[in-house]
Amino acid sequence: MAAEQSTHIIRLARAQDAGLLPAIEQCAAQAFRAIEGLGWLADAASISVECHRQWIALSTCWVVIGTHGQPQGFLSAERYGDDLHIHEVSVAQPLQGQGWGRRLVETAIHHARTQQLRAVTLTTFKHVPWNAPFYRRLGFEPHTDQRLENTLVNEYAQGFAPGSRCAMAYKVVCPNRS
């Protein structure tokens, strides 16, 4: 498996990658079929290609590139003030469990650090193993502010069960900031 991992890289997404990212998100979402009450996410609409194009233009979208030069995973984020907010992390099923999600998140944290941002934020499911528990292992902690509260309200309005989601933040330690 180590040899297989070495044939993959993470790089900034390019405009031509945008059209491939929804299929990766749909492939990754199939894992929700194993979680009672969340199987519907496997059939839910993906993030639009246009949204991906916007994040790519902002240089806040990274992809895992496979052996054939095609994206196999991605992380899409956006800057809000002093925070980098992760909108989505998706890794195609054949690469799941190999550390690519962690590497993508570490890439976003590194970007936030180099940009001297305050935090990396996200919203996620509280009890899905590859959601909040995963992010806690990476150093994210529960966090709330008005922007994140509004995000959670919007997610609940889109059909997520009330109380099933949480907001989290990874405090970025910038060498030039106190």
Secondary structure, DSSP 8 states (H G I E B T S, - for coil): -HHHHHT-EEEE--GGGGGGHHHHHHHHHGGGGGSTTTGGGGGS----HHHHHHHHHTT-EEEEE-TTS-EEEEEEEEEETTEEEEEEEEE-GGGTTTTHHHHHHHHHHHHHHHTT-SEEEEEEESS-TTTHHHHHHTT-EE---HHHHHHHHHHHHTT--TTSEEEEEEE---TT--
